[in-house]
């Protein structure tokens, strides 16, 4: 579904990506691990053209996005949903208006169709439309805001969802709920997902494939078993949270 080939990216004199090769399998959840500031968010921003690589090729569903014009990027972005760490809801809009926003912007729906889809997406993420639609983001818990953000992301029925630290700042019960929703989307509708996270325990529940970004390159990729059993010292230091090892010198 998504392919990176020798992708590099620098900000000023600091090179963040040094030649990333990565394949995201269609219909699967791929988790990208890495140290803070190591380039995980940089990778997912390249997928939707929010950033352009210095060199290399990026394709989404067979279409190159690294050199795409704005019209092509707009088409790609209708296929790709982005769930930001904060949920990125509009504080001045109630929940109904937040979920409706992308549909009003990109689709021509009757009022009846719009209301049906709002209720459908809220229900998909475990919220009761009749209770939450009239509320504002500030009236919701952190976990509920994340779920509303996911409902809004699902509004345009994307083929891919990019998750930026979806369980950050949440209690263990709510984190597990978010993880289960990610798994359910992959299982029920074949959603392709890319997940970046520091939450190792939840990530190992959510993913099908795992990649380790270190020093600007992917140093390991595989399914859960092969990744956890990797002989790579960086992978083992990261998943076992050890202070000593290569990561300590970053």
Secondary structure by P-SEA (a helix, b strand, c coil): cbbbcbbbbbccccccccbbbbbbbccbbbbbbbcccccaaaaaaaaaccccccbbbbbccccccccccaaaaaaaaaabbbbcccccccccccaaaaaaaaaaacccccaaaaaaaaaaaaaaaccccccccccccccccaaaaaaaaaaaaacccccbbbbccccccccaaaaaaaaaaaaaaaaacbbbbbbbccaaaaaaacccbbbbbccccccccccaaaaaacccaaaaaaaacccccccccc
